[in-house]
Amino acid sequence: MNSDVSRNQSKRSSPAKLVVYAMASTIGAMAAGSLLGALGMLWADEARVAVASLLALVAIGLAGLGLVERRLPLLQCDRETPQQWLHLGPLRWASLNGLVLGCGATTRLGFALWYVVPVTALVVGSPGYGALMYGAYGLTRGIGAAGILIAVRKQGGLNDVADWLFRRTNLAHLVTSQQLLLVGVVTAVAVGI
């Protein structure tokens, strides 16, 4: 009986957990973006333009490699969020996990595109714009996780999440490479390369 009760409570809390996760991811990202934007304000305009120009060229190069299915290893913190957070309850876990994953760079980053977000928040040189851009990333990451869980549930259950994701890795790299190319080109045009 206890397992039936906890299973039913888990099902009921699932939508709340997804909402809390998406909100926490957005808040964590906005805080990181605001901080980076404030740090960028300390730089001279010429320095920010130089970094944005370099970002554009690197983004276009990495996107080109991704489009031909060649990937460079990414510099990153290769770690997951702590497993003991699962024992804090579903809403606390969703809050903590969302905050940390919304910041992005504190855990494993799977795509070169995700490096563009913090650098862009820095070179924009504005806490407000940094929060807005990074917040959009956090919201997308939070909603994306919910979308994946919903899709996996419809196709066979939560036991297959890892398999579902691994089967779509090449597609994810292709899509993010296309997005990275777009960001690189738009940034190059914006800074006048």
N, C-alpha and C positions, 0 to 999 in steps of 0.2 A: 504494500500500500504506500509506504513512504516513497519508493521510487516512482510510482505513478503520480503522486502529488508533486514531487520535484520536477518530473518531466512536464507535467501540465503547467507548473509555474514558469518553467524555462520557456515553454512555447508562448505563454502570455507575455513574458517580459521581452521576447525577441524584438518586436517593433520598437519598444522603448529603448532597448539596448542599442539598436541601430541608429535611432535618433540621437541618443546621448553621444554615441561614438562620432557621428558626423558633426555634431555641434562642438564637441571637444577637439576634434581634429581641426575644425575651422578656427577655433579660438587659439589653439596652440600655434597654428600657422600664422595667424594675424599677429600674435605677440612676437614671433620670430621675424616676420616681415617688417614690423614696426621698428624693432631693434636694429635690423640691418639697414633700413632706410635712414634711421637716425645716425648710424655710423657713416653711411654714405654722404650725409650732409657735411661731414668733417673734411671730406676730400675736395680738392679743387675740381672745378668743372672739367678741365683738361684731363685730369686723371680718370674721372668717371667716363668720359668719352673714349679714352684710350682703352680702358678695360672693356667697355661695351663693344668697341671695334674688335678687340681680340676675341671676345665672347662670340661675336657674329661669325668670325672666320673659323673658330674651333667648332661651333655648332654646325656650320655647313659641312666641314670636313667629317665630323663624327656622323652626321646624318647620311652623308654619301657612303661611308663605310657600312652603316646600318642597312641602307637600301640594297647593298650588294651582299648582305648577310655576313659581313665581317664586323666583329665587335672587339673593341679594345677593353681590357680589364679596367674597371672603374675603381678609383681610390675611394674607400668608404669604411665606415664602421660596420663590419660584417657581423652583426648580432641582431637578435630578436629582443622583443620586450620580455621582462622577467616572467617566468611561468608562475611564480607564487602570486602574481596579481590575480590569477584566475580564482584564487580562494577568497578574494575580497568581496565577492558577490558580482552579479552581472553588470550592475550599473556603475559600481566603482571601477571594475575592470574596464568597461567601455570608456569611462572618463579618462583614466590614466593612459590607456592604450591610445585613445584618440589624441590626447595632448602630445604624447611622444611621437606618434607617427605623423601628426600634423606638422611638427617641426621638421620632419623629413630626414635631415642629415644625422640624427642620433641613432638610426637603425640602418639596415641594409637598403640600398637604393638599386633598383633593378635596371634602370634606364638612364642613359645620358641626359635625356630631356629633363629629368628631375633636378639636375645640377643647374639648369638655367634659372630656375625659380629663385634660389637664394642670391645668385650673382645679380640677377635683374633687380631684385629688391634693394641690393646694395648700391648699384650704379644709378638707380633712379633718384637717390639722395633725398627721399621724402618719407617720413614715418607713415603718413597716411596712404600714399601710393604703395609703399612697401607692404603695409598691412593688407591693402586691397588685393594686390597681386598674389601674395603668399596665401592670403585667406581663400582666394579662388582655388588655389592648389589644394589646400587642406579640405575644403568643401568637396572638391572633385574626388580626392582620395577617400574621404569618408563615405560619400554617396556611392563611389565605385565599389567599395567593399560590400555595401548593402546590396548593390546590383548583382555582384558575383554570388553572394549567398542565396539570393532569391532565384537566380538562374540555376544554380547547382541543386537547390531543393526541388525545383520543377523537373530536373533531369535525373533524379535518383537518390537524393539524400546528401546529408552533410559529410558522410564518410568519404565522399569522392572529391572534396574541394581541391586537394593537392593534385590529383589526377586531372581534374577539369582545367586547372590553371596550367599545368605542364603541357597539356595538349594544345594550348593556345599561346605558348611562349613565342613562337616565331611570328604569329600574327600581331601580338602585342609589340614586339620589337619593330616590326614593319610600320605599324601605325605611329608609334612614338618617334621613329626615325623621320617619317613624313612631317610630323608636327615640329620636330627639331629643325628640319630644313626650313619650314615656314618661319619659325622664330628667327633663325639665322639670317634669312633673306630680309625679313622685315626690319631686324635690328641693323643690318648693313645699310639698308636704304635710309633708316631713321638717322644714323650717325654720319651718313654721307661717304661711305667707303666706295 
